Amino acid sequence: MATDVVVIGAGVMGASIAWELARRGRRVTVVDKAGGAGHGSTSASSAVVRFNFSTLAGVTAAWEAQFGWRSWPEHLGHDVGEPARFVRCGIALLDVDIMPRQAFLPLFAKVGVPFEEWSDTQLRERIPGIDVGRYWPPKRIDDEGFWRETEGTLGAVYTPDAGFVSDPQLAAQNLADAARAHGAEFRFHATVSHIERTNDRVTAVTLADGTRLPCAVVVNAAGPWSGRINELAGVGADFTVRSRPLRQEVAHMPAPPGGLGIAVADLDLGTYLRGDTGGGLLIGGTEPDCDPLQWIEDPDALTQHPTMAVFEAQVTRAARRFPELTIPNRARGVAGVYDVTDDWTPVYDRTDLDGFYVAMGTSGNQFKNAPVVGGFLAAIIEHTERGADHDERPARYVGEHTGLEIDLSAFSRKRPLTAGNSGTVLG
Ligand SMILES: Cc1cc2nc3c(=O)[nH]c(=O)nc-3n(C[C@H](O)[C@H](O)[C@H](O)COP(=O)(O)OP(=O)(O)OC[C@H]3O[C@@H](n4cnc5c(N)ncnc54)[C@H](O)[C@@H]3O)c2cc1C
């Protein structure tokens, strides 16, 4: 079988890349060891769409991608059956010193992201039931300081266009269906076991069942398994940015009375919260220093079930912010894996093996960018395969909706670590 491109991984990233390359006329084969699109870390995603990142490229990407989610069926350009739904609920980014307003508001202004600055009084009025106390730094719930009186109050920055995607796995499947409509082939239960090279150029991918897929280009979109795929390809030595799998839990519980209409990013207490489409509430963590990070060697060995310890910490912090929340006594939620880089910024790039590209290190914050990441990789691949040196003269991406240009060296494997990153999932 001959193909132009093999994409490894049919998560939301691999599916987006396949769709974009297929619609540009490439013959694409996607291989995934799981049974369907979006069955990897994508399936656990909270799928929050927000715009605050520490770099101009990060804010621009998220803002451009949001237009894709807002008009998802039109964006895909094909009837894909039931489409994932974007719920535009807005998000309140509570004040916190590690991500001060002045770090991202100039970027919002430059990109054109609408926002409102709220005082503590406005925050209380706009999100009924919220406690506007300032509790920094986040503490463990068994620390007696956790229940200490508030030291002042906080306000928030509100962006009305933020929201969440109703079903992240369905979004990946929609992208896969749209890619198929352009001729892409998806092979499931297909584990990559070997990557062949000849004279420093990738030439084929071999599957565990012995199938050999000759190709000119390979894209590693294997999510938390991407480090392993790089090892198979023998790339990584020139990366200045490392990535590692990190276990994460998201708690699910009933929403407070009246629901949570607006999502909340609460680095002050160490959580983020959003409602869902069925009267529930999702509560994730923002890596507060007081909590040990659960780095893992092998994403396949993930304990899928949420633990009582993490669940209790997340819901208790949420209940500090929303005192009307009743803390359930049984842990409910999901566990998933982030592929975290040293600066919580992804790597979308070529490598020192010609024809071998990566879309990895998505650091728990790139689901939102899936509508544009296919375009990023297509731009880098076309630029490089035409003979340009993306390391020296980086490819650029121009947003279809905003017309804004992104210098894709912002996501280089060889970048200096992104200055001013929050050191958390917020990027
Ligand atoms: C708990 C959690 C919450 C999150 N919340 C948000 C959020 O609110 N907002 C946001 O923007 N982002 C969020 N993210 C991040 C976002 O979901 C991920 O960045 C994104 O889904 C990664 O997609 P992917 O396609 O790169 O990886 P994956 O979905 O993991 O896909 C990789 C695929 O590669 C396949 N694979 C691996 N090894 C092989 C092999 N050897 N052979 C063949 N196939 C292989 C796997 O089976 C898998 O399907 C969250 C992530 C998690 C885990």
The ligand as a Gaussian input file, in Angstrom:
#p B3LYP/6-31G(d) Opt

LIG

0 1
 C       -7.978000      15.176000      32.090000
 C       -7.704000      16.090000      30.933000
 C       -8.367000      17.317000      30.874000
 C       -8.082000      18.184000      29.795000
 N       -8.784000      19.351000      29.715000
 C       -8.549000      20.193000      28.667000
 C       -9.299000      21.384000      28.524000
 O      -10.178000      21.677000      29.335000
 N       -9.038000      22.182000      27.456000
 C       -8.070000      21.888000      26.539000
 O       -7.852000      22.661000      25.595000
 N       -7.330000      20.751000      26.645000
 C       -7.566000      19.894000      27.672000
 N       -6.859000      18.742000      27.795000
 C       -5.807000      18.457000      26.807000
 C       -6.344000      17.849000      25.534000
 O       -7.422000      17.024000      25.789000
 C       -5.211000      17.111000      24.867000
 O       -4.168000      18.047000      24.603000
 C       -5.620000      16.486000      23.552000
 O       -6.805000      15.746000      23.669000
 C       -4.486000      15.585000      23.061000
 O       -4.900000      14.967000      21.867000
 P       -3.904000      14.033000      21.071000
 O       -4.608000      13.676000      19.836000
 O       -2.589000      14.707000      20.989000
 O       -3.654000      12.769000      22.025000
 P       -4.541000      11.468000      22.296000
 O       -5.984000      11.771000      22.313000
 O       -3.970000      10.818000      23.505000
 O       -4.261000      10.582000      21.017000
 C       -3.071000       9.876000      20.832000
 C       -3.407000       8.552000      20.195000
 O       -2.192000       7.870000      19.859000
 C       -2.445000       6.488000      19.918000
 N       -1.177000       5.776000      20.036000
 C       -0.255000       5.861000      21.017000
 N        0.771000       5.040000      20.794000
 C        0.524000       4.425000      19.616000
 C        1.226000       3.450000      18.847000
 N        2.399000       2.943000      19.220000
 N        0.661000       3.023000      17.705000
 C       -0.540000       3.518000      17.265000
 N       -1.248000       4.439000      17.982000
 C       -0.727000       4.897000      19.134000
 C       -3.310000       6.362000      21.178000
 O       -4.071000       5.173000      21.151000
 C       -4.184000       7.616000      21.109000
 O       -5.464000       7.390000      20.584000
 C       -7.124000      17.833000      28.818000
 C       -6.482000      16.592000      28.886000
 C       -6.781000      15.718000      29.936000
 C       -6.071000      14.400000      29.993000

